[in-house]
Structure formats: C-alpha cells, structure tokens
Amino acid sequence: MFKSRSITFILITLMIDAIGIGIVFPIMPDLMDRVGAGDTGQGALWGGLLMAAYAGALFLCGPIVGSVSDAVGRRPILIAALVMLALDYVIMALADTFWLLLLGRTLAGLAGATYITATAYIADISAPAEKAANFGLIGAAFGIGFVLGPAIGGVAAELSLTAPFWIAAALSAANALFGLFVLPESLAPDKRRPFGKRDLNPFRSILDAFRLPGLAVPLLCILIFEFANMVYPSIWAFWTREVFDWPTLYIGLSLAAYGVLLALVQGGLMPVLIGWIGDFRTLVLGMIAALIGLIGFGFTGTVTALIIFLLLAALSDLVPALMTAMASNQVDADRQGVVQGVIASLSSVAAILSPIVMTALFQASVDADGIYLPGAPFLFAALLVLAMMPLALRLRGHASV
C-alpha cells in the first residue's frame, strides 16, 4: 500500500511537471510579443534564451539538490520544489518584462528537483529488478504530461494569455498540499549522508560520480544518447515544415502522437519486454530502434515512412530509463540523490548544446549553395548512437536481469 501510494504521487507530480513545461509551447510567440521581445525571429531567439536559462539552472543545481536530498530526505525537497514551481508560474503569469520571465524560468530550473528527487525516491523504494520498469513509468508520466500540456495551454489561452500559468500554478500548489498529507519519507535516517562543502560544486559532484565504481560507462552513454535524441525537439518543427510543408496544427498533432506513443512504450511495453528478455536485451533493442529510426528520418520523404519511423523513435526511449536504472543499481541509497542530480545535469548539457549543433547543421543542410539534405541532423545523431553502442554493450554486467 505504501509503495503503490508513493509511486502514484510521484507519477502525478512528474505529470504535472511535464504539463507545466508543455503548457507554454502554444503561447510562446504571443508571450514574447507581450513582453516586447520583438518580431518572430527575435522572439524565437529570446524564447531560446528562456530554454537555456532553465537548462543551465538545472545543470548547475541538479547535483546540489540531489546531494541535499541524500542528507535531509526526499520528502521535504519534493514539497519545496512543488511550491517553488507554483511560485514560478505565478511570476510567469504576472510578468510584463522579459527579465521577469527569465527569473521565472531560472526558478523553474532550480525546481528541477521534482524530477531529480522523484527519481531518487523511486530508486529508494524499488528493488534492483524493479527499477527499470519503474523508471519507465516516469517516462510514461512525462509522455502523458507532454500531451496534456500543449492541449491545456492552447485551450486556456483562448480565455486569457496568462490562464495557462495560473492553471499550472494551481496544479503545483494542490499537489504540494496533497504530498504533505500522503507522501511518507523514503530515505531512512541511517541511510543518509552529511552534506558538505564539496557538494556545493556541481562540477566536482559530476567528476566524483564518474569516479564511482561502475558509473562512468552508463553516465557517458546517457550523455551521448541524450545529445543525439535531442535532435527531435530541436529540429522537428523545422524539418516537417521543410520536407512536408506541414502547418502548425499538423506539427502539434505529430508531437502529441509521439507523447502518446512514449507513454505506451514506457508505461506498458517496457515492463513486458523486461520480463520477457531482460534489461540488457531490452536496452539493445532500444538502441537498434533508435539507430534505424534516425537513419530513416535522415532520408524519408513520405508521411507513411514518417509514421513507421516515429514508432521506432518511441521505442528508442526505452534507452534512457534503462541506463538510469543501471546507473542507480551501482550506488548505495545515500548516493541516489546525487547520482540522479548528475544525470539531470548531463541531460541539461545535452539540452543546451544539442539544439545549437542540430539547428546549425539543419540550416547548412537546406542551404541552396550546399548539398540539400534536410535530414542531415538525424544522420549525425545516428552516427553518435552508432559510436556509443560498443560502449553501451559493456553495460551487460550492470543489468539486474
């Protein structure tokens, strides 16, 4: 009963987190116009700065927040993060300047503790053989949230541009209150470790994590794979418009379809595959699906092929959850928080750098003066996955099955 109730709360928390992220997408151009961020091109640039502020704050604070949760427990950090998220959305709703929006997004990056600490909480209450499937449920919750977020944002914005933020703030505040009553602590006092000055340096925390026995390979694989997989959010809208001349509606529907597939794969298919062929073979299957999907998107020019490769792209999302579980299985309970924080920081590095690389490569690949190959970023990502695979095959010994 305790485990079921706790997992339910964690999944609701992460779904609300994803809704809060996705709820902004449909209104971003109007939001930039509201704060005077210029025309469409300049607005896109400032919108990118908001995304970078979020990822940068998460990168710097992720290991620190994880270390704090190792010292004081998961429950207080989760509740505090939800309250901070609610405050962030209130600031976003009231903001009439770009700099207030930037402050709000930075606070949201600090509140990335919801994901970091929720993942550590799941690790605390899961046996090694259960971690991959339970981390898959986290991906499913995010998938559902990413489907619901843009839908809620688009509908609520018909009432008021700020309505989506007030809704997100209310959801976060209500969930914080809910957690106060139903969420028990998962990390026993005897399994905690002191928080020291060393933990305040995120770069040192990352280096320390790489030095822990058995962690370097999964962490490096996570960084490479997340960098490659960021090709989808980085260029999807531009690529589908260039190749298929899709309007915004079709682009949004395709992203929603991917969110549904993600939830089905991680919440439904992953536990079945793990039970059938084990963690490591499921990881290999996900990597092969990722490779085929990326190569397919690199060359495809038909909607039918796009649908097929979208299914493979969803299967590729088996990989991060499995690698996270394998990394988690290498450390004791008093290190789960910092390891999940480091993983979040590495994902943030990918979120900062990959869009810059992928969009620049896309621009070069559709330049009339060069070779026309709009799928070039997907092919580059495929090369990264292919180069990572020999390293990932060394994770066989990290699997619980």
Buried (B, 14 or more C-beta within 10 A) or exposed (E): EEBEEBBEBBBBBBBBBBBBBBBBBBBBBEBBBBBEBBEEEEBBEBBEBBBBBBBBBBBBBBBBBBBBBBBBBBBEBBBBBBBBBBBBBBBBBEBEEBEBBBBBBBBBBBBBBBBBBBBBBBBBBBEBBBBBBBBBBBBBBBBBBBBBBBBBBBEBBEEEBBBBBBBBBEBBBEBBEBBEEEBEBBBEEEBBBEBEEEBEBBEEBBEBBBEBEBBBBBBBBBBBBBBBBBBBBBBBBBBBBBBBEBEEEBBBEBBBBBBBBBBBBBBEBBBEBBEEBBBBBBBBBBBBBBBBBBBBBBEBEEBEEBEBBBBBBBBBBBBBBBBBBBBBBBBEBBBBBBBBBBBBBBBBBBBBEBBEBBBEBBEBBBEEEEEEBBBBBBBBBBEBBBEBBEBBBEBBEBBBE
